[in-house]
Amino acid sequence: MTNSLLFKTRNLKGLRTLNGHNIHHRFSRNNHHWSKYSYVCGASNDPLRAYTIGGIFNDAVQQTPDREFLVSPHENRRYTFAVMDSEVDELCRSFNSIGLKQGDRVGIWMPNYAFYYSVIIATARLGLILVNINPAYQSDELKHSLTLAEVKCLVILEKFKTQNYPEILEKVDPDIWKRPPNTPVKSKKLPTLESIIFYSENSLNGAFNLQTFLDLGSNTNYSIPKVQPDEGCNIQFTSGTTGKPKAALLNHFGLINNAYHIMKRLGIYDDVNKGKLHKFCCPMPLFHAFALSIAVVAPLVTKSTVYLPAAHFDPKATVDVLTKEKCTFIFGTPTVHVDTISAFEKLPPELQDNDLKVAITGGAPCSPILMSKFKNMFPRSKILSVFGMTETSICSFQNFTDDSDERVKSTMGFIHDHVEAKVIDTNGDMVPFGTPGELLIRGYLTMNCYFNDEEKTKETIDSNGWLHTGDQFVLYEDGYGNHVGRLKEMIIRGGENLFPKEIEYFLESHPSISQVQVYGIPDHRMGEEVCASVMLKEGAKITEADIKAYCKGKVAHFKIPKHIFIEKDEFPKTASASAEV
């Protein structure tokens, strides 16, 4: 994989080669393109920066120690950069005291708490790799994640909503808690796991509570290793057609530069340089790559304040933060924006005052109807699209703030600075502009690899450094693009990427089911909902309710099909499938 710092920082102004043809052209906005084939490259005079997350945090602490960095209203907590630095320092000493070394994996399995930020920054400072685990995961998903990423230390809650985390871990290993408190983990089912830290005051068998863990490092020092920008710092689980999530390893360089260029295109970075401070509202879950970029890295880059309205997405809490704290910027999936607008509409006019200036939507295509509703509700603000994927750290296309409403509604934005994109057909040849094909991305923003999966990494990133997205995309000659479909059979439900094969494999484990087909259907609120057509084994008699009950507690709630159809003779076919038959 072409992922060296030399490749990332090379000057796009010089001679380039693409498929054997010399390229002298620098692509810029509104330029007429030199070729009729779908290739664009985001020109920029703004160089990439070889920074680390720990480095930009340290800069913020030194330059703006008393500026408010993080506010968590649901916990009644407020942190300046200096206060956050103190908590991060304390956590680093304790991580060091249990023997964690540079490159070790630390899992975090919890919703949106301020402590999540401390863990992100502390692991980045020590050169550890943080493994983000969806709080909704059940035992099978948890075991796969911890095993694939070879997690050495796990930070978790006791309970959240209906989730009892100790019980879920006990389903993975029934013996995991059969040890005194504050002792190392010894698990045959999870052989790499050595420590579990509960974000709790309670004393729990087989694990550290938070205070006991912090006490371990109270009288120790630690040295900060020489963390390199290209080093992996975060693992995000992204599903695949093989039925099991893959572990995308993102690096400091990609995350920081991508967040910077997102903020620059939004005008937020320039505002900060002029002394206009922004307040970010984060309704998205912190385990998600979207939130990691926009709610963690971007506030560090811009030295802005970020707000966590609730531990999980709560439209009313989000609206309260927008109106009472006067946030200037919000981001989320279309579902988040739909629900936020609905909650905002319920407020009396005298309570609707806000300072919102800009919003971005990503994670799923945004409909023109949503954009119109947003503009009606927030007339002084503008909603813009960003497009990308976890493996590209996160954004490769983005609208400009001065794009026309029609441009925003009809495209996913303009190619990002320092990023190359091309669209190819099934033979691997570039298609003409305006022709659908598979989108390929190359540049500083690509992931390092799929952790512990060399085969899938090579399938996704070819020998020339192009990352194959699996998205069906159209590139236009002016540098804008549009997402028109998915080559992979992916369902995007409320911004969650779900793959039918993973759900099919699980449902087929039911003793009464012989075959399953999973697919998505349009839904006004969620974008898509999961549906399953099921063929039963001969003589079996089960209902839709029985199948849903079987799923509960074994897979995340958003993977449980909303609609289940018991098919008698054969699966339903699409028009194209019927034509082939």
C-alpha positions as CSV (number, residue, x, y, z in Angstrom):
1,M,0.0,0.0,0.0
2,T,1.3,3.4,-0.9
3,N,1.0,5.2,2.4
4,S,4.4,6.8,3.2
5,L,4.8,10.3,4.4
6,L,6.8,11.0,1.2
7,F,3.7,10.2,-0.8
8,K,1.4,12.2,1.4
9,T,3.5,15.4,1.3
10,R,4.6,15.4,-2.3
11,N,3.9,18.5,-4.3
12,L,0.8,18.1,-6.5
13,K,2.1,20.9,-8.7
14,G,4.8,18.7,-10.3
15,L,4.7,16.0,-12.9
16,R,2.3,13.1,-12.1
17,T,1.6,9.8,-13.9
18,L,-1.8,8.2,-14.2
19,N,-2.2,4.9,-16.0
20,G,1.0,5.6,-17.9
21,H,0.0,9.1,-19.1
22,N,1.8,12.3,-18.0
23,I,-0.3,14.8,-16.2
24,H,0.8,18.4,-15.9
25,H,-2.6,19.8,-15.0
26,R,-3.5,21.0,-11.5
27,F,-7.2,20.7,-10.9
28,S,-8.9,23.6,-9.3
29,R,-12.5,24.8,-8.8
30,N,-14.3,26.0,-11.9
31,N,-11.5,24.9,-14.2
32,H,-12.2,23.3,-17.5
33,H,-10.7,19.8,-17.3
34,W,-7.9,18.7,-19.6
35,S,-9.5,15.3,-20.2
36,K,-12.9,13.8,-20.7
37,Y,-12.3,11.0,-18.3
38,S,-13.4,10.9,-14.7
39,Y,-10.3,11.9,-12.8
40,V,-9.9,14.9,-10.4
41,C,-7.2,16.1,-8.0
42,G,-7.8,18.7,-5.4
43,A,-5.3,21.4,-5.9
44,S,-4.0,23.3,-2.9
45,N,-1.3,25.8,-1.9
46,D,-2.0,24.9,1.7
47,P,0.5,22.2,2.7
48,L,-0.3,19.1,4.6
49,R,0.9,19.1,8.2
50,A,2.9,16.3,9.9
51,Y,1.2,16.5,13.3
52,T,-0.1,14.1,15.9
53,I,-3.2,14.3,17.9
54,G,-1.2,14.5,21.1
55,G,0.9,17.3,19.6
56,I,-2.1,19.4,18.5
57,F,-3.7,18.9,22.0
58,N,-0.4,20.0,23.7
59,D,-0.4,23.1,21.4
60,A,-3.9,24.0,22.5
61,V,-3.1,23.6,26.2
62,Q,-0.1,25.8,25.9
63,Q,-1.7,28.5,23.7
64,T,-5.2,28.6,25.2
65,P,-5.1,26.9,28.6
66,D,-8.1,28.7,30.0
67,R,-10.4,28.4,27.0
68,E,-13.3,26.0,27.4
69,F,-12.8,22.9,25.5
70,L,-15.5,20.4,26.5
71,V,-18.9,20.8,28.0
72,S,-21.1,17.8,29.0
73,P,-24.4,19.2,30.2
74,H,-25.8,15.7,31.0
75,E,-22.9,15.2,33.4
76,N,-22.8,18.8,34.5
77,R,-19.1,19.0,33.6
78,R,-17.1,21.7,32.0
79,Y,-13.4,21.4,31.0
80,T,-10.9,24.0,29.9
81,F,-7.9,22.8,27.9
82,A,-5.8,22.9,31.0
83,V,-8.3,20.9,33.1
84,M,-8.5,18.3,30.4
85,D,-4.7,18.1,30.2
86,S,-4.6,17.4,34.0
87,E,-7.0,14.5,33.6
88,V,-5.2,13.2,30.5
89,D,-1.9,13.3,32.4
90,E,-3.4,11.3,35.3
91,L,-4.7,8.7,32.9
92,C,-1.4,8.4,31.0
93,R,0.4,7.6,34.3
94,S,-2.0,4.8,35.0
95,F,-1.9,3.4,31.5
96,N,1.9,3.3,31.9
97,S,1.7,1.7,35.3
98,I,-0.2,-1.4,33.9
99,G,2.5,-1.9,31.3
100,L,0.9,-0.6,28.1
101,K,3.4,0.0,25.4
102,Q,3.4,2.1,22.2
103,G,1.2,0.3,19.6
104,D,-0.9,-1.7,22.2
105,R,-4.6,-1.6,21.7
106,V,-7.0,-0.1,24.2
107,G,-10.7,-0.7,23.7
108,I,-13.4,1.7,24.8
109,W,-17.0,0.5,25.1
110,M,-19.2,3.3,26.3
111,P,-21.5,6.1,25.1
112,N,-20.8,9.9,25.1
113,Y,-19.2,10.8,28.3
114,A,-16.5,13.4,28.9
115,F,-14.2,10.6,30.0
116,Y,-14.2,9.3,26.4
117,Y,-12.2,12.4,25.4
118,S,-9.6,11.8,28.1
119,V,-9.1,8.3,26.9
120,I,-8.8,9.4,23.2
121,I,-6.2,12.0,24.0
122,A,-4.3,9.9,26.5
123,T,-4.0,6.9,24.2
124,A,-2.9,9.2,21.3
125,R,-0.2,10.9,23.5
126,L,1.2,7.5,24.5
127,G,1.2,6.1,21.0
128,L,-1.5,3.5,21.9
129,I,-4.2,2.5,19.4
130,L,-7.8,3.2,20.6
131,V,-10.3,0.6,19.6
132,N,-13.8,2.1,19.3
133,I,-16.6,-0.4,20.2
134,N,-20.2,0.3,19.5
135,P,-22.1,0.6,22.9
136,A,-24.9,-1.4,21.4
137,Y,-22.8,-4.5,20.6
138,Q,-23.8,-7.8,22.1
139,S,-21.6,-10.8,23.0
140,D,-20.8,-12.2,19.5
141,E,-19.9,-8.7,18.1
142,L,-17.9,-7.8,21.2
143,K,-15.9,-11.1,21.1
144,H,-15.1,-10.6,17.4
145,S,-13.9,-7.0,18.0
146,L,-11.7,-7.7,21.0
147,T,-10.2,-10.7,19.3
148,L,-9.5,-9.2,15.9
149,A,-8.0,-6.0,17.3
150,E,-6.1,-8.0,20.0
151,V,-7.3,-5.6,22.7
152,K,-5.0,-5.5,25.8
153,C,-7.0,-3.1,28.0
154,L,-10.8,-2.4,28.0
155,V,-12.5,0.7,29.4
156,I,-16.2,0.2,29.9
157,L,-19.4,1.3,31.9
158,E,-21.4,-0.9,34.1
159,K,-24.8,-0.3,32.6
160,F,-26.3,2.0,30.0
161,K,-30.0,1.9,29.0
162,T,-30.8,-1.8,28.5
163,Q,-27.1,-2.8,28.2
164,N,-25.5,-4.6,31.2
165,Y,-21.9,-4.7,30.1
166,P,-20.6,-7.1,32.8
167,E,-23.3,-9.6,31.8
168,I,-22.4,-9.3,28.1
169,L,-18.7,-9.9,28.8
170,E,-19.7,-12.9,31.0
171,K,-21.5,-14.4,28.0
172,V,-18.2,-14.2,26.1
173,D,-16.3,-15.8,29.1
174,P,-18.4,-17.2,32.0
175,D,-15.2,-17.2,34.2
176,I,-14.1,-13.6,33.5
177,W,-15.3,-12.2,36.9
178,K,-14.2,-15.1,39.0
179,R,-11.2,-13.2,40.4
180,P,-10.8,-10.6,43.2
181,P,-11.1,-6.9,42.3
182,N,-8.1,-5.0,40.9
183,T,-6.4,-8.1,39.4
184,P,-5.2,-8.8,35.9
185,V,-7.6,-10.5,33.5
186,K,-7.0,-14.1,32.6
187,S,-9.4,-15.3,29.9
188,K,-9.1,-18.3,27.6
189,K,-11.8,-16.8,25.4
190,L,-10.0,-13.4,25.2
191,P,-6.3,-14.3,25.5
192,T,-4.9,-10.8,24.7
193,L,-7.0,-9.0,27.3
194,E,-5.1,-8.1,30.5
195,S,-7.0,-5.3,32.2
196,I,-10.6,-4.1,32.5
197,I,-11.3,-0.6,33.8
198,F,-14.9,0.3,34.8
199,Y,-15.9,4.0,34.7
200,S,-17.5,3.5,38.1
201,E,-17.0,4.0,41.8
202,N,-18.2,0.5,42.6
203,S,-15.7,-2.3,43.4
204,L,-16.1,-5.1,40.8
205,N,-14.6,-8.5,40.8
206,G,-11.9,-9.1,38.1
207,A,-11.6,-5.4,37.2
208,F,-10.4,-1.9,38.3
209,N,-12.9,0.7,39.2
210,L,-11.8,4.2,38.0
211,Q,-10.4,5.6,41.2
212,T,-8.3,2.4,42.0
213,F,-7.0,2.5,38.5
214,L,-6.0,6.2,38.7
215,D,-4.3,5.5,42.1
216,L,-2.0,3.0,40.4
217,G,-0.3,5.9,38.6
218,S,-0.5,8.5,41.3
219,N,3.2,8.2,42.4
220,T,4.7,7.4,39.0
221,N,6.0,9.3,36.0
222,Y,5.8,8.4,32.3
223,S,7.8,9.4,29.3
224,I,6.0,10.4,26.0
225,P,7.3,8.2,23.1
226,K,8.2,9.7,19.8
227,V,4.9,9.1,18.1
228,Q,5.0,9.5,14.3
229,P,2.2,11.1,12.2
230,D,1.9,8.0,10.1
231,E,1.3,5.7,13.0
232,G,-2.1,4.2,13.6
233,C,-4.0,5.7,16.4
234,N,-7.6,4.6,16.0
235,I,-9.4,1.4,15.0
236,Q,-13.0,1.7,13.6
237,F,-15.1,-1.3,12.9
238,T,-16.6,-1.3,9.4
239,S,-18.8,-4.1,8.2
240,G,-18.0,-6.0,5.0
241,T,-19.7,-8.5,2.7
242,T,-17.8,-11.4,4.4
243,G,-20.3,-10.9,7.2
244,K,-17.8,-9.8,9.9
245,P,-16.7,-6.3,10.7
246,K,-13.2,-5.3,9.6
247,A,-10.9,-3.2,11.7
248,A,-9.9,0.0,9.8
249,L,-6.7,1.4,11.2
250,L,-6.6,5.2,10.9
251,N,-3.5,7.4,11.5
252,H,-2.8,10.8,13.1
253,F,-1.8,12.3,9.7
254,G,-5.0,11.5,7.9
255,L,-7.3,12.4,10.7
256,I,-5.7,15.8,11.5
257,N,-5.3,17.0,7.9
258,N,-8.8,15.9,6.9
259,A,-10.4,17.6,9.9
260,Y,-8.3,20.8,9.2
261,H,-9.5,20.9,5.6
262,I,-13.1,20.3,6.5
263,M,-12.9,23.2,8.9
264,K,-11.2,25.4,6.4
265,R,-13.8,24.8,3.7
266,L,-16.6,25.5,6.2
267,G,-14.8,28.8,7.1
268,I,-14.5,27.9,10.8
269,Y,-10.7,27.8,10.8
270,D,-10.5,31.3,9.3
271,D,-13.1,32.5,11.8
272,V,-11.0,31.3,14.6
273,N,-7.9,33.0,13.2
274,K,-10.0,36.3,13.2
275,G,-10.9,35.7,16.9
276,K,-14.5,34.4,16.2
277,L,-14.8,31.3,18.4
278,H,-17.1,28.5,17.5
279,K,-19.2,26.2,19.7
280,F,-19.7,22.6,18.3
281,C,-22.7,20.6,19.1
282,C,-22.0,16.8,19.0
283,P,-25.2,14.7,18.9
284,M,-23.3,11.8,17.2
285,P,-21.8,8.8,19.1
286,L,-18.1,9.2,19.8
287,F,-17.3,5.6,18.6
288,H,-18.3,6.7,15.1
289,A,-15.6,8.0,12.7
290,F,-17.7,11.0,11.9
291,A,-17.7,12.2,15.5
292,L,-14.0,11.3,16.0
293,S,-13.1,13.7,13.2
294,I,-15.6,16.5,13.7
295,A,-16.2,16.4,17.5
296,V,-12.7,15.5,18.7
297,V,-10.0,16.3,16.2
298,A,-11.6,19.4,14.6
299,P,-12.1,21.2,18.0
300,L,-8.5,20.5,18.8
301,V,-7.4,21.9,15.4
302,T,-9.5,25.0,15.7
303,K,-9.2,25.3,19.5
304,S,-13.0,25.4,19.7
305,T,-15.5,24.3,22.4
306,V,-17.5,21.1,21.9
307,Y,-20.8,20.2,23.6
308,L,-22.1,16.7,24.4
309,P,-25.9,17.1,24.8
310,A,-26.6,13.6,26.0
311,A,-24.9,10.2,26.5
312,H,-26.8,9.1,23.4
313,F,-28.7,11.0,20.7
314,D,-31.5,12.9,22.3
315,P,-33.3,15.4,20.0
316,K,-34.6,17.5,22.9
317,A,-31.2,17.7,24.6
318,T,-29.7,18.6,21.3
319,V,-32.2,21.5,20.8
320,D,-31.5,22.6,24.4
321,V,-27.8,22.9,23.7
322,L,-28.4,24.8,20.5
323,T,-30.7,27.3,22.1
324,K,-29.3,27.7,25.6
325,E,-25.5,27.3,24.9
326,K,-25.8,29.1,21.5
327,C,-23.9,26.6,19.5
328,T,-22.8,27.8,16.1
329,F,-22.1,24.5,14.4
330,I,-23.8,21.1,14.4
331,F,-23.1,17.9,12.4
332,G,-24.8,14.6,12.0
333,T,-26.5,12.0,9.8
334,P,-29.7,13.0,8.0
335,T,-31.6,11.1,10.7
336,V,-30.1,13.3,13.4
337,H,-31.1,16.4,11.5
338,V,-34.6,15.2,10.8
339,D,-35.2,14.5,14.5
340,T,-33.5,17.7,15.6
341,I,-35.7,19.8,13.3
342,S,-38.8,17.9,14.6
343,A,-37.9,18.7,18.2
344,F,-37.1,22.3,17.3
345,E,-40.6,22.7,15.7
346,K,-42.2,21.9,19.1
347,L,-40.6,24.9,20.8
348,P,-42.6,28.1,21.2
349,P,-41.3,30.8,19.0
350,E,-39.8,32.8,21.9
351,L,-37.5,29.9,22.8
352,Q,-36.3,29.2,19.3
353,D,-33.5,31.9,19.3
354,N,-30.2,30.4,18.3
355,D,-26.8,31.3,16.8
356,L,-26.5,28.4,14.4
357,K,-24.4,29.3,11.4
358,V,-23.5,26.1,9.6
359,A,-24.3,22.4,9.7
360,I,-23.0,19.4,7.8
361,T,-24.6,16.2,7.0
362,G,-22.8,12.9,6.2
363,G,-23.0,9.2,6.7
364,A,-25.8,8.9,4.2
365,P,-27.1,10.9,1.2
366,C,-29.1,13.9,2.3
367,S,-32.5,14.5,0.5
368,P,-33.4,17.9,-1.0
369,I,-36.5,17.8,1.2
370,L,-34.3,17.7,4.4
371,M,-32.2,20.6,3.1
372,S,-35.3,22.7,2.5
373,K,-36.7,22.0,5.9
374,F,-33.4,22.9,7.5
375,K,-33.3,26.2,5.7
376,N,-36.9,27.0,6.7
377,M,-36.1,26.2,10.4
378,F,-32.7,27.8,10.5
379,P,-32.8,30.7,7.9
380,R,-29.5,32.2,9.1
381,S,-27.7,28.9,8.7
382,K,-26.7,26.6,5.9
383,I,-26.6,22.8,5.7
384,L,-23.8,21.3,3.5
385,S,-22.9,17.8,2.5
386,V,-19.7,15.9,3.2
387,F,-19.0,12.6,1.6
388,G,-16.5,9.9,2.4
389,M,-16.1,6.7,4.4
390,T,-14.4,5.5,7.5
391,E,-11.4,4.2,5.5
392,T,-10.8,7.7,4.2
393,S,-10.6,9.5,7.5
394,I,-13.5,10.6,6.8
395,C,-14.1,13.1,4.0
396,S,-13.2,13.2,0.3
397,F,-15.9,15.5,-1.1
398,Q,-17.5,18.5,0.5
399,N,-19.6,21.5,-0.5
400,F,-18.4,25.1,-0.1
401,T,-20.3,27.6,2.0
402,D,-21.0,29.8,-1.1
403,D,-22.4,26.9,-3.2
404,S,-25.8,27.6,-4.5
405,D,-28.8,25.8,-2.9
406,E,-29.2,23.8,-6.1
407,R,-25.6,22.7,-6.1
408,V,-25.9,21.6,-2.5
409,K,-29.0,19.6,-3.2
410,S,-27.7,18.0,-6.4
411,T,-24.2,17.0,-5.4
412,M,-22.1,15.6,-2.6
413,G,-19.6,18.4,-2.9
414,F,-16.3,19.3,-4.5
415,I,-13.1,17.1,-4.3
416,H,-11.1,17.8,-1.2
417,D,-7.7,19.4,-1.2
418,H,-4.7,17.1,-1.8
419,V,-7.1,14.2,-2.7
420,E,-7.3,12.3,-6.0
421,A,-10.5,10.6,-7.2
422,K,-11.4,8.6,-10.3
423,V,-14.4,6.6,-11.4
424,I,-13.8,3.3,-13.2
425,D,-15.9,0.6,-14.9
426,T,-15.8,-3.1,-14.2
427,N,-12.6,-3.5,-16.3
428,G,-10.8,-0.9,-14.2
429,D,-10.8,1.7,-16.9
430,M,-11.8,5.3,-16.2
431,V,-15.2,6.2,-17.5
432,P,-16.2,9.6,-19.1
433,F,-17.3,12.4,-16.9
434,G,-21.0,12.1,-16.0
435,T,-20.9,8.3,-16.2
436,P,-21.6,6.1,-13.1
437,G,-18.9,3.7,-12.0
438,E,-16.9,2.7,-8.9
439,L,-15.3,5.6,-7.0
440,L,-11.6,5.2,-6.1
441,I,-9.7,7.6,-3.8
442,R,-6.0,8.1,-3.3
443,G,-4.0,10.4,-1.0
444,Y,-3.0,11.3,2.6
445,L,-6.4,10.4,4.0
446,T,-6.4,6.6,3.3
447,M,-6.3,4.2,6.2
448,N,-3.1,2.3,7.0
449,C,-4.8,-1.1,6.6
450,Y,-7.5,-3.4,7.9
451,F,-5.8,-4.5,11.1
452,N,-4.8,-8.2,11.1
453,D,-6.3,-8.7,7.6
454,E,-3.7,-8.4,4.9
455,E,-6.0,-10.0,2.3
456,K,-8.8,-7.6,2.7
457,T,-6.4,-4.7,2.8
458,K,-5.0,-5.7,-0.6
459,E,-8.5,-6.1,-2.0
460,T,-9.4,-2.6,-0.9
461,I,-6.1,-0.7,-1.6
462,D,-4.5,-1.7,-4.8
463,S,-0.8,-1.7,-5.7
464,N,-1.0,1.9,-7.0
465,G,-2.4,3.2,-3.7
466,W,-6.0,3.6,-4.9
467,L,-8.7,2.8,-2.3
468,H,-11.7,1.1,-3.9
469,T,-14.7,2.5,-2.1
470,G,-17.4,0.1,-3.5
471,D,-19.6,3.2,-4.0
472,Q,-21.2,3.9,-7.3
473,F,-20.4,7.5,-8.1
474,V,-20.5,10.2,-10.8
475,L,-17.7,12.7,-11.3
476,Y,-18.4,15.9,-13.2
477,E,-15.9,18.0,-15.1
478,D,-16.1,20.9,-12.7
479,G,-14.8,18.7,-9.8
480,Y,-18.1,18.0,-8.1
481,G,-19.5,14.5,-7.6
482,N,-22.6,12.7,-6.7
483,H,-23.3,9.3,-5.0
484,V,-25.8,7.4,-7.0
485,G,-25.7,3.9,-5.5
486,R,-23.7,1.2,-3.9
487,L,-21.8,-1.6,-5.5
488,K,-21.7,-3.4,-2.2
489,E,-25.1,-4.5,-0.9
490,M,-25.0,-2.1,2.0
491,I,-28.0,-0.7,4.0
492,I,-27.5,2.7,5.6
493,R,-29.9,2.9,8.5
494,G,-29.7,6.3,10.4
495,G,-26.1,6.6,9.3
496,E,-25.1,3.1,10.5
497,N,-23.5,1.0,7.7
498,L,-25.1,-2.4,7.7
499,F,-24.3,-5.3,5.4
500,P,-27.0,-7.9,4.6
501,K,-24.5,-10.8,4.7
502,E,-23.6,-10.2,8.3
503,I,-27.3,-10.2,9.4
504,E,-28.1,-13.2,7.1
505,Y,-25.3,-15.2,8.6
506,F,-26.6,-14.6,12.1
507,L,-30.3,-15.3,11.2
508,E,-29.3,-18.6,9.6
509,S,-27.9,-19.7,12.9
510,H,-31.6,-20.1,14.1
511,P,-32.4,-23.8,14.2
512,S,-35.7,-23.3,12.3
513,I,-34.3,-21.1,9.4
514,S,-32.8,-22.6,6.3
515,Q,-32.3,-19.4,4.1
516,V,-32.4,-15.7,4.6
517,Q,-32.2,-12.7,2.3
518,V,-31.7,-9.3,4.0
519,Y,-32.3,-6.0,2.2
520,G,-33.2,-2.3,2.8
521,I,-36.3,-0.4,2.1
522,P,-36.7,3.4,2.1
523,D,-37.7,5.0,5.3
524,H,-38.5,8.7,5.8
525,R,-36.8,9.0,9.2
526,M,-34.0,6.4,9.1
527,G,-33.2,6.6,5.4
528,E,-33.5,2.8,5.1
529,E,-34.9,0.1,7.3
530,V,-33.7,-3.5,7.5
531,C,-36.0,-6.2,6.1
532,A,-35.5,-10.0,6.0
533,S,-37.2,-12.6,3.9
534,V,-36.9,-16.0,5.6
535,M,-37.3,-19.6,4.4
536,L,-38.0,-22.1,7.2
537,K,-36.8,-25.6,7.4
538,E,-39.4,-28.3,6.6
539,G,-41.9,-28.7,9.4
540,A,-40.7,-25.6,11.3
541,K,-43.2,-23.1,12.7
542,I,-42.0,-19.8,14.0
543,T,-43.3,-16.2,13.8
544,E,-41.8,-12.8,13.1
545,A,-41.9,-12.1,16.9
546,D,-40.0,-15.4,17.6
547,I,-37.2,-14.4,15.2
548,K,-37.0,-10.9,16.8
549,A,-36.8,-12.4,20.2
550,Y,-34.0,-14.7,19.1
551,C,-32.1,-11.7,17.9
552,K,-32.5,-9.6,21.0
553,G,-29.4,-9.6,23.2
554,K,-27.3,-11.4,20.5
555,V,-26.8,-8.6,18.0
556,A,-27.1,-4.8,18.1
557,H,-30.7,-3.5,18.1
558,F,-30.2,-1.7,14.8
559,K,-29.3,-4.9,13.0
560,I,-32.6,-6.6,14.0
561,P,-34.9,-6.5,10.9
562,K,-37.9,-4.2,11.4
563,H,-39.9,-6.3,9.0
564,I,-39.6,-10.1,8.7
565,F,-41.5,-12.0,6.0
566,I,-41.9,-15.8,6.2
567,E,-41.7,-16.9,2.6
568,K,-43.5,-20.1,1.6
569,D,-42.1,-20.9,-1.9
570,E,-39.3,-18.7,-3.0
571,F,-37.6,-15.4,-2.3
572,P,-38.9,-12.2,-3.9
573,K,-36.8,-11.1,-6.8
574,T,-35.9,-7.6,-8.1
575,A,-36.8,-6.6,-11.6
576,S,-33.3,-7.2,-12.8
577,A,-33.1,-10.6,-11.1
578,S,-36.4,-11.6,-12.7
579,A,-35.2,-10.5,-16.1
580,E,-32.1,-12.7,-15.8
581,V,-34.2,-15.7,-15.0
